Amino acid sequence: MSRLQTNAIRHLGSSTDNLTFDNAGRVLMPKQPSFFGYYNGASLGPNSTAQKLDLVVVTNNGGHYASGNFTCPVAGYYYCAFAGASVYGASGAIDISIRKNGSAVSSGYAYSATANEYNASSCSAVIFCAANDTIEFWKNSTSTNSFQQGSSYSSASIMLIG
């Protein structure tokens, strides 16, 4: 029987730990690719064309998100989540999606029959990606409400989970 005892794992020649273990057995992975952001562009009008959102970056561990695309650095499973809100003077809907290489893999849709009411929509997915696949967040053309801007109205996240 073999036993490995360590509190950190580091690549040869590196000065940064790739994995660390605390006394309780929790694993920290400081180089794990991840992204968190929100939409802060102009409000997107109703019935506009489908539009990929270029999000304001809050967290971009590894630098894999740029210009509306998260480029997967390695093959694996990625957890993705997206939420957005809209308001319109009449009844309407908000339609959003998470796309892999331009094709929708998860969508969220919400409808309100009441005027001047916020709609909230969300979607999430665990997506298997090859290295260099891209993940994007979209406001779809079937939205009949304006997509709202600001960190209070939208958020998106991606993280490699294995």
Rosetta constraint file for C-alpha pairs under 8 A:
AtomPair CA 6 CA 21 HARMONIC 7.76 0.50
AtomPair CA 7 CA 20 HARMONIC 5.58 0.50
AtomPair CA 7 CA 21 HARMONIC 4.91 0.50
AtomPair CA 7 CA 22 HARMONIC 6.79 0.50
AtomPair CA 8 CA 17 HARMONIC 6.22 0.50
AtomPair CA 8 CA 18 HARMONIC 7.45 0.50
AtomPair CA 8 CA 19 HARMONIC 5.46 0.50
AtomPair CA 8 CA 20 HARMONIC 4.18 0.50
AtomPair CA 8 CA 21 HARMONIC 6.12 0.50
AtomPair CA 9 CA 17 HARMONIC 5.71 0.50
AtomPair CA 9 CA 18 HARMONIC 5.72 0.50
AtomPair CA 9 CA 19 HARMONIC 5.10 0.50
AtomPair CA 9 CA 20 HARMONIC 6.44 0.50
AtomPair CA 10 CA 14 HARMONIC 6.59 0.50
AtomPair CA 10 CA 15 HARMONIC 7.51 0.50
AtomPair CA 10 CA 16 HARMONIC 6.42 0.50
AtomPair CA 10 CA 17 HARMONIC 4.50 0.50
AtomPair CA 10 CA 18 HARMONIC 5.21 0.50
AtomPair CA 10 CA 19 HARMONIC 6.99 0.50
AtomPair CA 11 CA 16 HARMONIC 7.96 0.50
AtomPair CA 11 CA 17 HARMONIC 7.44 0.50
AtomPair CA 11 CA 18 HARMONIC 7.10 0.50
AtomPair CA 17 CA 30 HARMONIC 7.80 0.50
AtomPair CA 18 CA 29 HARMONIC 5.98 0.50
AtomPair CA 18 CA 30 HARMONIC 6.45 0.50
AtomPair CA 18 CA 31 HARMONIC 6.24 0.50
AtomPair CA 19 CA 27 HARMONIC 6.70 0.50
AtomPair CA 19 CA 28 HARMONIC 5.65 0.50
AtomPair CA 19 CA 29 HARMONIC 4.93 0.50
AtomPair CA 19 CA 30 HARMONIC 7.08 0.50
AtomPair CA 20 CA 27 HARMONIC 5.78 0.50
AtomPair CA 20 CA 28 HARMONIC 5.19 0.50
AtomPair CA 20 CA 29 HARMONIC 6.83 0.50
AtomPair CA 21 CA 25 HARMONIC 5.71 0.50
AtomPair CA 21 CA 26 HARMONIC 5.57 0.50
AtomPair CA 21 CA 27 HARMONIC 4.79 0.50
AtomPair CA 21 CA 28 HARMONIC 6.39 0.50
AtomPair CA 22 CA 26 HARMONIC 5.55 0.50
AtomPair CA 22 CA 27 HARMONIC 6.91 0.50
AtomPair CA 31 CA 61 HARMONIC 6.93 0.50
AtomPair CA 31 CA 62 HARMONIC 6.71 0.50
AtomPair CA 32 CA 61 HARMONIC 7.02 0.50
AtomPair CA 32 CA 62 HARMONIC 7.49 0.50
AtomPair CA 32 CA 159 HARMONIC 7.61 0.50
AtomPair CA 32 CA 160 HARMONIC 6.66 0.50
AtomPair CA 33 CA 60 HARMONIC 7.69 0.50
AtomPair CA 33 CA 61 HARMONIC 5.36 0.50
AtomPair CA 33 CA 62 HARMONIC 5.46 0.50
AtomPair CA 33 CA 64 HARMONIC 7.36 0.50
AtomPair CA 33 CA 73 HARMONIC 7.81 0.50
AtomPair CA 33 CA 159 HARMONIC 5.92 0.50
AtomPair CA 33 CA 160 HARMONIC 5.77 0.50
AtomPair CA 34 CA 59 HARMONIC 7.28 0.50
AtomPair CA 34 CA 60 HARMONIC 5.92 0.50
AtomPair CA 34 CA 61 HARMONIC 5.16 0.50
AtomPair CA 34 CA 62 HARMONIC 7.20 0.50
AtomPair CA 34 CA 64 HARMONIC 7.95 0.50
AtomPair CA 34 CA 157 HARMONIC 7.43 0.50
AtomPair CA 34 CA 158 HARMONIC 5.46 0.50
AtomPair CA 34 CA 159 HARMONIC 4.20 0.50
AtomPair CA 34 CA 160 HARMONIC 6.49 0.50
AtomPair CA 35 CA 57 HARMONIC 7.59 0.50
AtomPair CA 35 CA 58 HARMONIC 7.67 0.50
AtomPair CA 35 CA 59 HARMONIC 5.23 0.50
AtomPair CA 35 CA 60 HARMONIC 4.52 0.50
AtomPair CA 35 CA 61 HARMONIC 6.33 0.50
AtomPair CA 35 CA 64 HARMONIC 7.86 0.50
AtomPair CA 35 CA 65 HARMONIC 6.91 0.50
AtomPair CA 35 CA 70 HARMONIC 8.00 0.50
AtomPair CA 35 CA 156 HARMONIC 7.94 0.50
AtomPair CA 35 CA 157 HARMONIC 5.33 0.50
AtomPair CA 35 CA 158 HARMONIC 5.08 0.50
AtomPair CA 35 CA 159 HARMONIC 6.41 0.50
AtomPair CA 36 CA 57 HARMONIC 6.32 0.50
AtomPair CA 36 CA 58 HARMONIC 5.56 0.50
AtomPair CA 36 CA 59 HARMONIC 4.95 0.50
AtomPair CA 36 CA 60 HARMONIC 6.62 0.50
AtomPair CA 36 CA 155 HARMONIC 7.30 0.50
AtomPair CA 36 CA 156 HARMONIC 5.68 0.50
AtomPair CA 36 CA 157 HARMONIC 4.36 0.50
AtomPair CA 36 CA 158 HARMONIC 6.69 0.50
AtomPair CA 37 CA 55 HARMONIC 5.69 0.50
AtomPair CA 37 CA 56 HARMONIC 5.25 0.50
AtomPair CA 37 CA 57 HARMONIC 4.54 0.50
AtomPair CA 37 CA 58 HARMONIC 5.07 0.50
AtomPair CA 37 CA 59 HARMONIC 6.78 0.50
AtomPair CA 37 CA 155 HARMONIC 5.73 0.50
AtomPair CA 37 CA 156 HARMONIC 5.43 0.50
AtomPair CA 37 CA 157 HARMONIC 6.58 0.50
AtomPair CA 38 CA 55 HARMONIC 5.17 0.50
AtomPair CA 38 CA 56 HARMONIC 5.29 0.50
AtomPair CA 38 CA 57 HARMONIC 6.99 0.50
AtomPair CA 38 CA 58 HARMONIC 7.78 0.50
AtomPair CA 38 CA 150 HARMONIC 6.73 0.50
AtomPair CA 38 CA 151 HARMONIC 5.37 0.50
AtomPair CA 38 CA 154 HARMONIC 5.39 0.50
AtomPair CA 38 CA 155 HARMONIC 4.37 0.50
AtomPair CA 38 CA 156 HARMONIC 6.03 0.50
AtomPair CA 39 CA 53 HARMONIC 6.90 0.50
AtomPair CA 39 CA 54 HARMONIC 6.95 0.50
AtomPair CA 39 CA 55 HARMONIC 4.73 0.50
AtomPair CA 39 CA 56 HARMONIC 5.99 0.50
AtomPair CA 39 CA 149 HARMONIC 5.48 0.50
AtomPair CA 39 CA 150 HARMONIC 5.82 0.50
AtomPair CA 39 CA 151 HARMONIC 6.76 0.50
AtomPair CA 39 CA 154 HARMONIC 5.96 0.50
AtomPair CA 39 CA 155 HARMONIC 6.94 0.50
AtomPair CA 40 CA 55 HARMONIC 6.84 0.50
AtomPair CA 40 CA 56 HARMONIC 6.46 0.50
AtomPair CA 40 CA 149 HARMONIC 4.56 0.50
AtomPair CA 40 CA 150 HARMONIC 4.69 0.50
AtomPair CA 40 CA 151 HARMONIC 7.10 0.50
AtomPair CA 41 CA 54 HARMONIC 7.99 0.50
AtomPair CA 41 CA 149 HARMONIC 5.96 0.50
AtomPair CA 41 CA 150 HARMONIC 7.88 0.50
AtomPair CA 42 CA 148 HARMONIC 7.81 0.50
AtomPair CA 42 CA 149 HARMONIC 6.45 0.50
AtomPair CA 43 CA 146 HARMONIC 6.11 0.50
AtomPair CA 43 CA 147 HARMONIC 5.44 0.50
AtomPair CA 43 CA 148 HARMONIC 4.99 0.50
AtomPair CA 43 CA 149 HARMONIC 5.62 0.50
AtomPair CA 44 CA 48 HARMONIC 7.20 0.50
AtomPair CA 44 CA 146 HARMONIC 5.19 0.50
AtomPair CA 44 CA 147 HARMONIC 4.97 0.50
AtomPair CA 44 CA 148 HARMONIC 6.96 0.50
AtomPair CA 45 CA 144 HARMONIC 7.99 0.50
AtomPair CA 45 CA 145 HARMONIC 6.72 0.50
AtomPair CA 45 CA 146 HARMONIC 4.39 0.50
AtomPair CA 45 CA 147 HARMONIC 6.68 0.50
AtomPair CA 46 CA 143 HARMONIC 5.89 0.50
AtomPair CA 46 CA 144 HARMONIC 4.42 0.50
AtomPair CA 46 CA 145 HARMONIC 4.61 0.50
AtomPair CA 46 CA 146 HARMONIC 4.89 0.50
AtomPair CA 46 CA 147 HARMONIC 7.73 0.50
AtomPair CA 47 CA 141 HARMONIC 5.55 0.50
AtomPair CA 47 CA 142 HARMONIC 6.00 0.50
AtomPair CA 47 CA 143 HARMONIC 5.60 0.50
AtomPair CA 47 CA 144 HARMONIC 5.15 0.50
AtomPair CA 47 CA 145 HARMONIC 7.45 0.50
AtomPair CA 48 CA 141 HARMONIC 5.53 0.50
AtomPair CA 48 CA 143 HARMONIC 7.67 0.50
AtomPair CA 49 CA 140 HARMONIC 7.03 0.50
AtomPair CA 49 CA 141 HARMONIC 4.62 0.50
AtomPair CA 50 CA 138 HARMONIC 6.94 0.50
AtomPair CA 50 CA 139 HARMONIC 5.81 0.50
AtomPair CA 50 CA 140 HARMONIC 4.30 0.50
AtomPair CA 50 CA 141 HARMONIC 4.20 0.50
AtomPair CA 50 CA 142 HARMONIC 7.86 0.50
AtomPair CA 51 CA 138 HARMONIC 5.58 0.50
AtomPair CA 51 CA 139 HARMONIC 5.40 0.50
AtomPair CA 51 CA 140 HARMONIC 6.40 0.50
AtomPair CA 51 CA 141 HARMONIC 7.50 0.50
AtomPair CA 52 CA 68 HARMONIC 6.71 0.50
AtomPair CA 52 CA 136 HARMONIC 6.79 0.50
AtomPair CA 52 CA 137 HARMONIC 5.90 0.50
AtomPair CA 52 CA 138 HARMONIC 4.40 0.50
AtomPair CA 52 CA 139 HARMONIC 6.53 0.50
AtomPair CA 53 CA 68 HARMONIC 5.81 0.50
AtomPair CA 53 CA 136 HARMONIC 7.59 0.50
AtomPair CA 53 CA 137 HARMONIC 5.80 0.50
AtomPair CA 53 CA 138 HARMONIC 5.60 0.50
AtomPair CA 53 CA 139 HARMONIC 7.07 0.50
AtomPair CA 54 CA 67 HARMONIC 5.65 0.50
AtomPair CA 54 CA 68 HARMONIC 4.07 0.50
AtomPair CA 54 CA 69 HARMONIC 7.83 0.50
AtomPair CA 55 CA 67 HARMONIC 7.87 0.50
AtomPair CA 55 CA 68 HARMONIC 6.31 0.50
AtomPair CA 60 CA 64 HARMONIC 6.75 0.50
AtomPair CA 60 CA 65 HARMONIC 6.44 0.50
AtomPair CA 64 CA 70 HARMONIC 5.44 0.50
AtomPair CA 64 CA 71 HARMONIC 5.41 0.50
AtomPair CA 64 CA 72 HARMONIC 6.90 0.50
AtomPair CA 64 CA 73 HARMONIC 7.15 0.50
AtomPair CA 65 CA 69 HARMONIC 5.53 0.50
AtomPair CA 65 CA 70 HARMONIC 4.16 0.50
AtomPair CA 65 CA 71 HARMONIC 6.41 0.50
AtomPair CA 66 CA 70 HARMONIC 6.53 0.50
AtomPair CA 68 CA 136 HARMONIC 6.22 0.50
AtomPair CA 68 CA 137 HARMONIC 7.45 0.50
AtomPair CA 69 CA 134 HARMONIC 5.95 0.50
AtomPair CA 69 CA 135 HARMONIC 5.87 0.50
AtomPair CA 69 CA 136 HARMONIC 5.30 0.50
AtomPair CA 70 CA 134 HARMONIC 5.36 0.50
AtomPair CA 70 CA 135 HARMONIC 5.12 0.50
AtomPair CA 70 CA 136 HARMONIC 6.56 0.50
AtomPair CA 71 CA 131 HARMONIC 7.82 0.50
AtomPair CA 71 CA 132 HARMONIC 5.38 0.50
AtomPair CA 71 CA 133 HARMONIC 5.78 0.50
AtomPair CA 71 CA 134 HARMONIC 4.52 0.50
AtomPair CA 71 CA 135 HARMONIC 6.66 0.50
AtomPair CA 72 CA 129 HARMONIC 6.98 0.50
AtomPair CA 72 CA 130 HARMONIC 7.13 0.50
AtomPair CA 72 CA 131 HARMONIC 5.34 0.50
AtomPair CA 72 CA 132 HARMONIC 5.04 0.50
AtomPair CA 72 CA 133 HARMONIC 5.51 0.50
AtomPair CA 72 CA 134 HARMONIC 6.11 0.50
AtomPair CA 72 CA 135 HARMONIC 7.74 0.50
AtomPair CA 73 CA 131 HARMONIC 5.25 0.50
AtomPair CA 73 CA 132 HARMONIC 5.98 0.50
AtomPair CA 74 CA 129 HARMONIC 7.92 0.50
AtomPair CA 74 CA 130 HARMONIC 6.46 0.50
AtomPair CA 74 CA 131 HARMONIC 4.26 0.50
AtomPair CA 74 CA 132 HARMONIC 7.23 0.50
AtomPair CA 75 CA 128 HARMONIC 7.39 0.50
AtomPair CA 75 CA 129 HARMONIC 5.42 0.50
AtomPair CA 75 CA 130 HARMONIC 4.09 0.50
AtomPair CA 75 CA 131 HARMONIC 4.61 0.50
AtomPair CA 76 CA 128 HARMONIC 5.53 0.50
AtomPair CA 76 CA 129 HARMONIC 5.61 0.50
AtomPair CA 76 CA 130 HARMONIC 6.63 0.50
AtomPair CA 76 CA 160 HARMONIC 6.98 0.50
AtomPair CA 76 CA 161 HARMONIC 7.53 0.50
AtomPair CA 76 CA 162 HARMONIC 5.55 0.50
AtomPair CA 77 CA 126 HARMONIC 6.30 0.50
AtomPair CA 77 CA 127 HARMONIC 5.46 0.50
AtomPair CA 77 CA 128 HARMONIC 4.39 0.50
AtomPair CA 77 CA 129 HARMONIC 6.33 0.50
AtomPair CA 77 CA 160 HARMONIC 6.02 0.50
AtomPair CA 77 CA 161 HARMONIC 5.70 0.50
AtomPair CA 77 CA 162 HARMONIC 5.28 0.50
AtomPair CA 78 CA 126 HARMONIC 5.49 0.50
AtomPair CA 78 CA 127 HARMONIC 5.26 0.50
AtomPair CA 78 CA 128 HARMONIC 6.32 0.50
AtomPair CA 78 CA 129 HARMONIC 7.22 0.50
AtomPair CA 78 CA 158 HARMONIC 6.53 0.50
AtomPair CA 78 CA 159 HARMONIC 5.42 0.50
AtomPair CA 78 CA 160 HARMONIC 4.39 0.50
AtomPair CA 78 CA 161 HARMONIC 5.56 0.50
AtomPair CA 78 CA 162 HARMONIC 7.29 0.50
AtomPair CA 79 CA 124 HARMONIC 7.46 0.50
AtomPair CA 79 CA 125 HARMONIC 5.93 0.50
AtomPair CA 79 CA 126 HARMONIC 4.50 0.50
AtomPair CA 79 CA 127 HARMONIC 6.51 0.50
AtomPair CA 79 CA 157 HARMONIC 7.93 0.50
AtomPair CA 79 CA 158 HARMONIC 5.57 0.50
AtomPair CA 79 CA 159 HARMONIC 5.34 0.50
AtomPair CA 79 CA 160 HARMONIC 6.40 0.50
AtomPair CA 79 CA 161 HARMONIC 6.50 0.50
AtomPair CA 80 CA 98 HARMONIC 7.66 0.50
AtomPair CA 80 CA 124 HARMONIC 5.42 0.50
AtomPair CA 80 CA 125 HARMONIC 5.36 0.50
AtomPair CA 80 CA 126 HARMONIC 6.28 0.50
AtomPair CA 80 CA 127 HARMONIC 7.54 0.50
AtomPair CA 80 CA 156 HARMONIC 7.51 0.50
AtomPair CA 80 CA 157 HARMONIC 5.61 0.50
AtomPair CA 80 CA 158 HARMONIC 4.46 0.50
AtomPair CA 80 CA 159 HARMONIC 6.74 0.50
AtomPair CA 81 CA 98 HARMONIC 7.81 0.50
AtomPair CA 81 CA 122 HARMONIC 7.48 0.50
AtomPair CA 81 CA 123 HARMONIC 5.87 0.50
AtomPair CA 81 CA 124 HARMONIC 4.15 0.50
AtomPair CA 81 CA 125 HARMONIC 6.62 0.50
AtomPair CA 81 CA 156 HARMONIC 5.55 0.50
AtomPair CA 81 CA 157 HARMONIC 5.30 0.50
AtomPair CA 81 CA 158 HARMONIC 6.67 0.50
AtomPair CA 82 CA 97 HARMONIC 7.63 0.50
AtomPair CA 82 CA 98 HARMONIC 7.14 0.50
AtomPair CA 82 CA 122 HARMONIC 5.52 0.50
AtomPair CA 82 CA 123 HARMONIC 5.46 0.50
AtomPair CA 82 CA 124 HARMONIC 6.25 0.50
AtomPair CA 82 CA 137 HARMONIC 7.23 0.50
AtomPair CA 82 CA 154 HARMONIC 7.56 0.50
AtomPair CA 82 CA 155 HARMONIC 5.85 0.50
AtomPair CA 82 CA 156 HARMONIC 4.35 0.50
AtomPair CA 82 CA 157 HARMONIC 6.63 0.50
AtomPair CA 83 CA 96 HARMONIC 7.96 0.50
AtomPair CA 83 CA 120 HARMONIC 7.21 0.50
AtomPair CA 83 CA 121 HARMONIC 5.64 0.50
AtomPair CA 83 CA 122 HARMONIC 4.07 0.50
AtomPair CA 83 CA 123 HARMONIC 6.52 0.50
AtomPair CA 83 CA 153 HARMONIC 7.90 0.50
AtomPair CA 83 CA 154 HARMONIC 5.37 0.50
AtomPair CA 83 CA 155 HARMONIC 5.45 0.50
AtomPair CA 83 CA 156 HARMONIC 6.48 0.50
AtomPair CA 84 CA 96 HARMONIC 7.49 0.50
AtomPair CA 84 CA 120 HARMONIC 5.78 0.50
AtomPair CA 84 CA 121 HARMONIC 5.50 0.50
AtomPair CA 84 CA 122 HARMONIC 6.40 0.50
AtomPair CA 84 CA 147 HARMONIC 7.27 0.50
AtomPair CA 84 CA 148 HARMONIC 7.48 0.50
AtomPair CA 84 CA 153 HARMONIC 5.68 0.50
AtomPair CA 84 CA 154 HARMONIC 4.22 0.50
AtomPair CA 84 CA 155 HARMONIC 6.68 0.50
AtomPair CA 85 CA 94 HARMONIC 7.19 0.50
AtomPair CA 85 CA 118 HARMONIC 6.47 0.50
AtomPair CA 85 CA 119 HARMONIC 5.39 0.50
AtomPair CA 85 CA 120 HARMONIC 4.35 0.50
AtomPair CA 85 CA 121 HARMONIC 6.30 0.50
AtomPair CA 85 CA 147 HARMONIC 6.20 0.50
AtomPair CA 85 CA 148 HARMONIC 5.93 0.50
AtomPair CA 85 CA 153 HARMONIC 5.25 0.50
AtomPair CA 85 CA 154 HARMONIC 6.35 0.50
AtomPair CA 86 CA 93 HARMONIC 7.91 0.50
AtomPair CA 86 CA 94 HARMONIC 6.30 0.50
AtomPair CA 86 CA 118 HARMONIC 5.43 0.50
AtomPair CA 86 CA 119 HARMONIC 5.19 0.50
AtomPair CA 86 CA 120 HARMONIC 6.63 0.50
AtomPair CA 86 CA 145 HARMONIC 5.85 0.50
AtomPair CA 86 CA 146 HARMONIC 5.41 0.50
AtomPair CA 86 CA 147 HARMONIC 4.67 0.50
AtomPair CA 86 CA 148 HARMONIC 5.25 0.50
AtomPair CA 86 CA 153 HARMONIC 7.86 0.50
AtomPair CA 87 CA 116 HARMONIC 6.06 0.50
AtomPair CA 87 CA 117 HARMONIC 5.76 0.50
AtomPair CA 87 CA 118 HARMONIC 4.60 0.50
AtomPair CA 87 CA 119 HARMONIC 6.33 0.50
AtomPair CA 87 CA 145 HARMONIC 5.91 0.50
AtomPair CA 87 CA 146 HARMONIC 5.97 0.50
AtomPair CA 87 CA 147 HARMONIC 7.27 0.50
AtomPair CA 87 CA 148 HARMONIC 7.25 0.50
AtomPair CA 88 CA 92 HARMONIC 6.91 0.50
AtomPair CA 88 CA 115 HARMONIC 6.61 0.50
AtomPair CA 88 CA 116 HARMONIC 5.44 0.50
AtomPair CA 88 CA 117 HARMONIC 6.95 0.50
AtomPair CA 88 CA 118 HARMONIC 7.57 0.50
AtomPair CA 88 CA 145 HARMONIC 5.15 0.50
AtomPair CA 88 CA 146 HARMONIC 6.18 0.50
AtomPair CA 89 CA 115 HARMONIC 5.14 0.50
AtomPair CA 89 CA 116 HARMONIC 4.79 0.50
AtomPair CA 89 CA 117 HARMONIC 7.91 0.50
AtomPair CA 90 CA 113 HARMONIC 7.73 0.50
AtomPair CA 90 CA 114 HARMONIC 6.61 0.50
AtomPair CA 90 CA 115 HARMONIC 3.99 0.50
AtomPair CA 90 CA 116 HARMONIC 6.26 0.50
AtomPair CA 91 CA 111 HARMONIC 7.60 0.50
AtomPair CA 91 CA 112 HARMONIC 5.42 0.50
AtomPair CA 91 CA 113 HARMONIC 4.47 0.50
AtomPair CA 91 CA 114 HARMONIC 5.05 0.50
AtomPair CA 91 CA 115 HARMONIC 4.93 0.50
AtomPair CA 91 CA 116 HARMONIC 7.66 0.50
AtomPair CA 91 CA 117 HARMONIC 7.96 0.50
AtomPair CA 92 CA 111 HARMONIC 5.62 0.50
AtomPair CA 92 CA 112 HARMONIC 5.51 0.50
AtomPair CA 92 CA 113 HARMONIC 6.55 0.50
AtomPair CA 92 CA 143 HARMONIC 7.59 0.50
AtomPair CA 92 CA 144 HARMONIC 5.14 0.50
AtomPair CA 92 CA 145 HARMONIC 5.47 0.50
AtomPair CA 93 CA 109 HARMONIC 6.93 0.50
AtomPair CA 93 CA 110 HARMONIC 5.41 0.50
AtomPair CA 93 CA 111 HARMONIC 4.17 0.50
AtomPair CA 93 CA 112 HARMONIC 6.30 0.50
AtomPair CA 93 CA 119 HARMONIC 6.97 0.50
AtomPair CA 93 CA 142 HARMONIC 7.93 0.50
AtomPair CA 93 CA 143 HARMONIC 5.39 0.50
AtomPair CA 93 CA 144 HARMONIC 5.15 0.50
AtomPair CA 93 CA 145 HARMONIC 5.55 0.50
AtomPair CA 94 CA 108 HARMONIC 7.95 0.50
AtomPair CA 94 CA 109 HARMONIC 5.61 0.50
AtomPair CA 94 CA 110 HARMONIC 5.41 0.50
AtomPair CA 94 CA 111 HARMONIC 6.64 0.50
AtomPair CA 94 CA 119 HARMONIC 6.59 0.50
AtomPair CA 94 CA 120 HARMONIC 7.30 0.50
AtomPair CA 94 CA 121 HARMONIC 6.57 0.50
AtomPair CA 94 CA 142 HARMONIC 7.71 0.50
AtomPair CA 94 CA 143 HARMONIC 4.66 0.50
AtomPair CA 94 CA 144 HARMONIC 6.52 0.50
AtomPair CA 94 CA 145 HARMONIC 5.90 0.50
AtomPair CA 94 CA 146 HARMONIC 7.81 0.50
AtomPair CA 94 CA 147 HARMONIC 7.23 0.50
AtomPair CA 95 CA 107 HARMONIC 7.22 0.50
AtomPair CA 95 CA 108 HARMONIC 5.76 0.50
AtomPair CA 95 CA 109 HARMONIC 4.50 0.50
AtomPair CA 95 CA 110 HARMONIC 6.79 0.50
AtomPair CA 95 CA 121 HARMONIC 7.12 0.50
AtomPair CA 95 CA 139 HARMONIC 6.20 0.50
AtomPair CA 95 CA 140 HARMONIC 5.47 0.50
AtomPair CA 95 CA 141 HARMONIC 7.68 0.50
AtomPair CA 95 CA 142 HARMONIC 6.33 0.50
AtomPair CA 95 CA 143 HARMONIC 5.03 0.50
AtomPair CA 96 CA 107 HARMONIC 5.63 0.50
AtomPair CA 96 CA 108 HARMONIC 5.30 0.50
AtomPair CA 96 CA 109 HARMONIC 6.56 0.50
AtomPair CA 96 CA 121 HARMONIC 7.18 0.50
AtomPair CA 96 CA 122 HARMONIC 7.41 0.50
AtomPair CA 96 CA 123 HARMONIC 7.79 0.50
AtomPair CA 96 CA 137 HARMONIC 7.58 0.50
AtomPair CA 96 CA 138 HARMONIC 5.63 0.50
AtomPair CA 96 CA 139 HARMONIC 4.60 0.50
AtomPair CA 96 CA 140 HARMONIC 5.45 0.50
AtomPair CA 97 CA 104 HARMONIC 6.20 0.50
AtomPair CA 97 CA 105 HARMONIC 7.43 0.50
AtomPair CA 97 CA 106 HARMONIC 5.60 0.50
AtomPair CA 97 CA 107 HARMONIC 4.12 0.50
AtomPair CA 97 CA 108 HARMONIC 6.20 0.50
AtomPair CA 97 CA 123 HARMONIC 6.99 0.50
AtomPair CA 97 CA 137 HARMONIC 5.97 0.50
AtomPair CA 97 CA 138 HARMONIC 5.21 0.50
AtomPair CA 97 CA 139 HARMONIC 6.62 0.50
AtomPair CA 97 CA 140 HARMONIC 7.00 0.50
AtomPair CA 98 CA 104 HARMONIC 5.76 0.50
AtomPair CA 98 CA 105 HARMONIC 5.96 0.50
AtomPair CA 98 CA 106 HARMONIC 5.32 0.50
AtomPair CA 98 CA 107 HARMONIC 6.37 0.50
AtomPair CA 98 CA 123 HARMONIC 7.46 0.50
AtomPair CA 98 CA 124 HARMONIC 7.60 0.50
AtomPair CA 98 CA 135 HARMONIC 7.07 0.50
AtomPair CA 98 CA 136 HARMONIC 5.86 0.50
AtomPair CA 98 CA 137 HARMONIC 4.81 0.50
AtomPair CA 98 CA 138 HARMONIC 6.37 0.50
AtomPair CA 99 CA 103 HARMONIC 4.96 0.50
AtomPair CA 99 CA 104 HARMONIC 4.14 0.50
AtomPair CA 99 CA 105 HARMONIC 5.48 0.50
AtomPair CA 99 CA 106 HARMONIC 7.13 0.50
AtomPair CA 99 CA 135 HARMONIC 5.60 0.50
AtomPair CA 99 CA 136 HARMONIC 5.13 0.50
AtomPair CA 99 CA 137 HARMONIC 6.27 0.50
AtomPair CA 99 CA 138 HARMONIC 7.38 0.50
AtomPair CA 100 CA 104 HARMONIC 6.42 0.50
AtomPair CA 100 CA 105 HARMONIC 6.62 0.50
AtomPair CA 100 CA 133 HARMONIC 7.03 0.50
AtomPair CA 100 CA 134 HARMONIC 5.65 0.50
AtomPair CA 100 CA 135 HARMONIC 4.60 0.50
AtomPair CA 100 CA 136 HARMONIC 6.48 0.50
AtomPair CA 101 CA 133 HARMONIC 6.10 0.50
AtomPair CA 101 CA 134 HARMONIC 5.08 0.50
AtomPair CA 101 CA 135 HARMONIC 6.28 0.50
AtomPair CA 101 CA 136 HARMONIC 7.69 0.50
AtomPair CA 102 CA 134 HARMONIC 7.91 0.50
AtomPair CA 102 CA 135 HARMONIC 7.76 0.50
AtomPair CA 102 CA 136 HARMONIC 7.28 0.50
AtomPair CA 105 CA 125 HARMONIC 7.48 0.50
AtomPair CA 105 CA 127 HARMONIC 7.97 0.50
AtomPair CA 106 CA 123 HARMONIC 6.11 0.50
AtomPair CA 106 CA 124 HARMONIC 6.42 0.50
AtomPair CA 106 CA 125 HARMONIC 6.30 0.50
AtomPair CA 107 CA 122 HARMONIC 7.57 0.50
AtomPair CA 107 CA 123 HARMONIC 5.56 0.50
AtomPair CA 107 CA 124 HARMONIC 7.92 0.50
AtomPair CA 108 CA 121 HARMONIC 5.39 0.50
AtomPair CA 108 CA 122 HARMONIC 5.07 0.50
AtomPair CA 108 CA 123 HARMONIC 5.01 0.50
AtomPair CA 109 CA 121 HARMONIC 5.58 0.50
AtomPair CA 109 CA 122 HARMONIC 7.46 0.50
AtomPair CA 110 CA 119 HARMONIC 6.11 0.50
AtomPair CA 110 CA 120 HARMONIC 6.37 0.50
AtomPair CA 110 CA 121 HARMONIC 5.46 0.50
AtomPair CA 111 CA 119 HARMONIC 6.61 0.50
AtomPair CA 112 CA 117 HARMONIC 7.13 0.50
AtomPair CA 112 CA 118 HARMONIC 7.91 0.50
AtomPair CA 112 CA 119 HARMONIC 6.46 0.50
AtomPair CA 129 CA 133 HARMONIC 5.92 0.50
AtomPair CA 137 CA 156 HARMONIC 7.67 0.50
AtomPair CA 139 CA 143 HARMONIC 7.41 0.50
AtomPair CA 139 CA 147 HARMONIC 7.48 0.50
AtomPair CA 148 CA 153 HARMONIC 6.17 0.50
AtomPair CA 148 CA 154 HARMONIC 7.58 0.50
AtomPair CA 149 CA 153 HARMONIC 6.21 0.50
AtomPair CA 149 CA 154 HARMONIC 7.02 0.50
AtomPair CA 150 CA 154 HARMONIC 6.56 0.50
AtomPair CA 151 CA 155 HARMONIC 6.59 0.50
